[in-house]
Amino acid sequence: MGIVAKQSFYNTLGVILGFLIGGANVLILYPMAMGAEFYGLIAVLLATSNLFQPFFSFGTQHTLIRFFSSYNNKKDKDSMLFFSLIVPLVISTLLIVLIAVFYDRIVAMLAIRNSMIKDFAFAIFWIAIATSYFEIFYSWFRVHLKTTTGNFFKEVFPRVSTTILLGLRIFDFLDNNSFVIALIIAYYIRLFIIVILGFYYYAPPLKWKLPANKKELLRYSFYILLSGSAASILIDIDKVMIGGYEILGEVAFYSIAIYIANFIETPGRALFQILSPLTAKAINDKNFTQLKKLLKNSSNTLLFISGLLFLVILTNINDVFTIIESLNNDSYRKGAYIVLIIGIARLFNMSIGCINHIISNSKYYYYQLYFSVISAIIIIGLNRYFIPIYGINGAAFGTLIILIFLSSLKIILVYTKFKIQPYSLTSLKILVTIMLLFFIARDFTVSENPYWAIAIKGCAIGIFYVGIGYYLKFSKEINQFINQKLRIKS
């Protein structure tokens, strides 16, 4: 098994494990521990923290991946690592001073519609700092093609920590205030561990200096900062704005629906961790044949695997919400429509393969800024229009529109500049298979027991879908993986 397939396999297991643990937290433990309103507050705090995170990291985690493989000797690579540490440290110090001086004004703006945010706004900044430096050291592992360790601490560790804290909250060992503080501490424990492991794996010499092309690195980092900030708006602004227009409990319902739909992107979260540095290397080496291969293969593989998750989730969504509502008194079923809308958006996003990494690791990276800023402005406008009228469904619909718009822009850019695009006849075959199985299975009832219904229908869909994909050879990599596991000669 090649390095991409091997690490993607283990990363996928880690992401799935993280999602399952996180699913238990979101769907069961959070509502049990603190109810919909306070969970909605936690969701708003974390979403707002994600909006601030790019400013503390200054985009250097992406700069490290983009340029590390372009250096040919150890001295220059050590300088690159030094750059990725010292620049965010300087920026973070300046930001901390500014936040301390203007803290009351910033908090007043954040809490303008929900006063509860004011009491816990400090968590936004502390978590943003911890997350930003974690991402930098995570990239440290990725450039050395050692992604599984970082993947564990990114996907599994924080969710396990949250599970423990929620358990303590349920049994009244923690109140809501101490839960938030303990959550912050957990983020810093994760950061401390990844720093220690990073230096244990590779510690540059003490005599460090900035790279010779530091101006180019700073310019790239600045563009990534701006585009990353705009991208964070696309990801989290819906939760923040719902918290402004609706009661915080609505954020909880929306967050649960989004969490379920985001499971469709699990394969991409795993594959891109190893694919991103390989894409950067192909571009740095001007190996456009390899680049085209990476794009086509990633598109087919992700569309196929994400399509399976889309089918399993959406054909069982009513049973999923039946289980959630049996464990909690709140009516979470209103999120079913959101899962469908966002599920379609996530599936389309997976179908474009590694296009994001091709753009961000090429000389055309600045287009990401233009695309992200335009999309951020549009999504704010869409949310301001749709949320007051349609509530959380409106936020989901706005997200669908903007993600399809943004992905289409990226496809056009890559085709114009590189003469490559992700789709083929195989893409159409996969899409038709997904649609047929969805319409056949969505209203098919196999059991009154929701647990048995999900298990039976999920297994049946999986067998039929994977069997069709294997027979029609939707993904060469997946067929090779199945052949290897079953010891079938291709």
N, C-alpha and C positions, 0 to 999 in steps of 0.2 A: 504494500500500500504506500503511495507516494506521500510526501510531506503534507500536501494540501488535503488529500483525502483523510490521512491519519489524524492530523490535528483538528480538521473540521469535524471528524467523527467524535473525538473526545470533547471538543468544544460544544458540539451539539448536545451531547449527554449532559454537560455542565449547565448549558442554557436551559434545557428541558427540566433538569432537577431544580434549577433556580426558579423557573416559572411555576413549577408544581408547588414548591414551598411558598413562593410569593402568592400563588393562587389561594392557598390555604389561609395565608395572612389576610389577603384582600377580601375574600369571599366569606370567611368564617370568623377569624380571630379579631380583626379590626372592629367589625360590627358588634361582636360579643364584648370586647374590651371597653369600648368607649362610645358606641353608637354612631349613627350616620353623621351627626353634626360635627363632632370633634374629629372623626376620621376625615371628613371633608376639609377641616382646617389643616390637618396634617398633609393632605394631598395638595392644598394650595401652597403651604410652606415649601414643600419639596419642589413643586413646579416653579415657584418663584426663585428658589435657590438655583435651579437649572438655568434660569435666565441670567443670573449673575455670574455663574461659573466661568463662561468664556473670558470674562474680563480679568479674572485672577490667573488663569492659565496662559492668557495672551496667545492662544493658538499654538503654543510650542509643541504640544503632543503631536499635532499633525505635521509641523515643520520637521520634527525629528524623523518621522516616517518618510516624508517626502525626500529629504536630502541625505539621510544616513548612507544609503546604498550608493550614492554618487561619489563618496570619498573612497580613495584607493589605498590609503595607509592608516595605520592605527593612530598615529598622532592626530590626523585630521578628524577621525571618528571620535577620539577622546575630547577634542575641542567642541565637537557638535554636542556631545553629551553635557559638557560643561555649560554650553549656551542654553540648553533646554532646562537647566536648573537655576542658573543665576538670573536670567531675564524675568521669569515669573516671580522670583523672590523679590526683585526690585519693584516690579509692578504691584505685587500684592502688598508690599510695605506702604507704598504711596496710597493705594486704595483703602487700606485699613485706617490710615491717618484721616483721609477724607471722610470715610464713613463715621469715624469717631466724632469728627467735628460737626458733621451735618446729620447725625443719627436721628435726632428728633424729627427733622423735616422729612427725611427719607421714610421713616416709619409712618408719619402722618399721611404721606402720599399712598403708601401701600395699604393702609388701613382705612382709607377714605370711605369705603362702602361697608366694611366689616370690622367692627371694633375689636373682635376677638384676635385678629391678626396682630394687633399692636402689642399684646402681652407676650407674644412668642416670636416676634420679628427677628430677634437676635439669632434664632436658629437658622434663618435663611443665609446669613453671611458666614457663620461658622461651618455649616455644611458645604457651602459653595467653595470655601478655601480647601477643605479636606478633599472634596471631590476633584478639584482642579489638579492638585498635586498627585492624587492617586492616578489620574489619567496620564500624567506625564511619565510616571514610573511604569505604568502599564504599557505605554508605547516603548519604553526601554526594553521590555521583554519582547515585544512584537518585532522590533527591528532585528533582533537576534533569532527570530523565527521560533521563539519559545512562548507560545501563547496560552498553553493549557493552565499554567500556574496563575497568570494574570486573570484568565477567564474565570477561574474558581473564585478569586477574590472580588471580581466584578459582579458575577451573577449569583453565586451561592452564599458567600459569607455574609453580605448585608441582609439577605432575606432570613438566614438562620438566626442572625442577631436580632432581627425584628421579631421573629417567632418567640424567642426567649423573652424579650421585653414585653411582648403582648401577653405571654403566659403569666409573667409577674404582675402585669396590670390586671388581668382577670382575677387573680387570687389576692388582689389588693396589697401587694408588696410595693407597688408604685401607684402614685396618683398621676393625673394627666400632666402636671408640671414636671414631675421627676421623670416621666416617660420621655418627654421631649429632650431633657438634659441627657438622659441615658442614651437616647438615639444619637445625639451628637457625639458622645464619647465613643460609641460603636464605630462611627465613621472614622474617628481618629485612630482607633485601634487598628482598623483595616489599613489606614495609611501607614502607620508605624511598621506593620508587618511587611507590606509591599516594599517599603524603603529598605528595610533590613535585607530582604530577599534579593532586591535589585542589586545592592552593593555586594552581597555575597556572591551572586552570579557573575557580576562584572563590575569591578571597582576601578575607575580610571585613576591614573597617578595624581598625586597631590599638586603637582606643578601644572595647573590648567591654564589655558588661555582661550580667548574667543576665536572662532574660525576666521580665516582670511576673508570669506564672503559673508561676513556678519551683516553687512547692509542689505544684501539680498535676503538673508534669513529674517531680518527684522521686517522687511517689506512684506515678505510672504506671511509672516506671523500676524502682521497687522491686518492684512486682507482676510486671513482666516479668522481673526478675532471678530471682525465686522460681519463676515458671512456666518460664522458660528453663532454670533449673537442673534442675527436674523433667523437662523435655522432653529435656535432655541425658542424663539417666539412662535414659530410654526408648530413646534412640538407641544409647548406648554401653555401658550396664551389662552387656549380655550378653557382650561381649568381655572386660570386666574380670572378670566372675564365672566365665567359662570358664577364664580364666587362673588363677583361684583353685582351681577344682575339678579342672581337667584339666592336662595338660602344655601348655607354651606352643605346641607344634607343632599342637595341636588348634585353637588360636586362629587359626593361619595357614590351616588348612583351612576354618574357619568364615568367616574374613574374605574369602577368595577367593569362596566361595559367595555371601556377602552382596554383594560387589562386583558380581558378575554380575547378581544379582537387582535391585540398585539402579539398573541401567541402565534399567529400566522407568520410573523416575521422571525420566529425563532431560528430557522435555517440560515437566514441572512446574517443574524447576529453572530452565529458561529463561523460561517464561511468567511465573512469579511475580515475577521481578525487575522487570519493568515493570508488572505487574498490581497489585502491592502498593501503590505510591503512587497509582495510579488508583482503587483501591478506597478508600483513605483520603480522596481528594478527593471521591468520590461521597458518602461518609458525612458529611464536613465540610460539603458543600453540600446535604445532605439530599435528594439526588437518588436516591430509592429505585427509580425505574424503571430508571435506569442500573445500579444495584446488582444488581437482579434479572437484567438482561441479562448483566452480567459473570459472575454465578454460573452461569447456564444455559449460556452459551457456553463458559466455561472448563471446565465439567463435561463437556459433549459432546466438545469438542476434545481434552481430555486423556485421556478414556476411550478415544477412537478411536485416537489416536496411541500411547498407552501399550499399548493392546490389540495393536497391530501388533508392538511390541517384545516384549511378553509371548509372542506366538505364535512369533516368530522365535527367541527365546532358548529357550523350553521345548520346542519341537519338535526343536531341534538340540542339546539339552543333553548327550546321550550323546557326540555327536561333539565337542562342546566339551571335555569332560573327557578324551576320547581324545587330543586334541591336547595338552592340558596335561600329561598323564601321559607322553606321548612326549618332552616337553621336560624333564621332571623325574622323578626316580625314585620320589617319594612317591605314595601312593594318594589322590589328591584326589577320586576319584569318589564318595566318601562324602558329598560336599557337594551331590550332585544333588537329593536330597530337600529339602535346605534351600532351594535355588533355587526349587523349586516352591512351598513354603510361603510364603517371603518374597515371591515373585513375586505370589502371590494377594493378600497384604497390601498390597503397593505398588500394585497395580492398583486395589484398593478405595480406597486413599488418594487416588489420582489422580481417581477418579470423583466425589469430593465437591467438586472445583473449588476455588474461592478462599475456601472457608468459613473457613479459618484466618485469613485476612487480614481478612475481614469482622468476625470476633470481636475480633481483636487491635486493630483500628483503630476500634472502636466503644466506646460507654460500658459495654459488657458485657465489656470485656477481662479483668476480674478472674475471670471464669469459667474462663479459660485456666489460672489458678493452681489452682483447685479441681480441674479435670479432670486437670491434669498431676500434681499431688501424689497424688491418688487412684490414678492409673494407675501412677505410679512405685512406690508402695507395693505395688500388686498385682503388677507385673512382677518386683519383687525376690522376692516370695513365690512366684510361678510358677517363676522360675529356680531358687530354692532347692529346689523340689520336683522339677522336671523334669530339670535338668542332672545331678544324681547318678544318676538312673534311666536317662535316655535320652541323656545326653551333649549334643553339639552339636545334635542333632535336637530335643531338649527345649527348648533355648534358642530355636530357630526357632519352634517351636509356641507357646511363651509369647508371643513377639513378635507372631505372627498374632492370637492371642486379644486381646491388649491394644490393638493398632492398630484392630481392628474395633470393639472396645468404645469406645475414645476417639473415633473418627470418628463413631460412632452418637450419642454424647452431643452432639457439635458440631452434627450435623444437626438434632437435636431442639431445641437451643438457638436456632439461627438461625430455624428454622420458628416457634418459639414467640414470638420477639421481633420478627422482621421479616416473618413470614408468607411466606417464600420457602424453597424447597428446590431442590437441584440436579438432581433426576431428572425424566425425562419418558418418553414412549413411545419416543423415540429412544434413550434409555439402554438400554432393554430390547432393542431391535433390535441395538444394538452388542454387548451382552453375549451374546445368542444367536449372533451371527455369530462371536464369539471362541470360544465353546464348541464350535460345530460344526466350525470349521476346526482347532481343537486336537485333537479326538478323531479327525478324519480324517487329520491329518498326523503325529501324534506317533509312530506306529509304521511310518510309510512310509519305506522305504529307497530312496534313489536312487543311491547310489554307495558302494563300500567305502572310497574315499578320503574321510576326514572333511572335508578342505578343500573338495572338490568337493561333497560332500553338503550342507554348510552353505550354500554359495553357491547351488546349484541350488534347494534347498528354500526358502531364505530369499527368493530372487527370486520363486519361484512363489507363495508365501504373500503376499508383498507385492503382487504384481499382482492376485491374486484379492481380497484384503482391501480394498485401496484402490479397486479397481473396484466392489466391492459398496457400499462406503461412499460413493463418488461418485454411483452410480446411485440409492441410497436417501437421499442427502443427509443423512448422519449429522452433518456439521458444515458450516455455512454458510461459515465462515471458510476452511476447507480447500478447499471447492469453489471459492470465489472465488480462492484462491491458485493452484489448479490451472488454472482458466480464464485467469487472468492470465499464467501462465507459458506455457500452450499457445496463448494468444491466442484463446480461445474466448469468444464473446459469450454472457453468461448470460441 
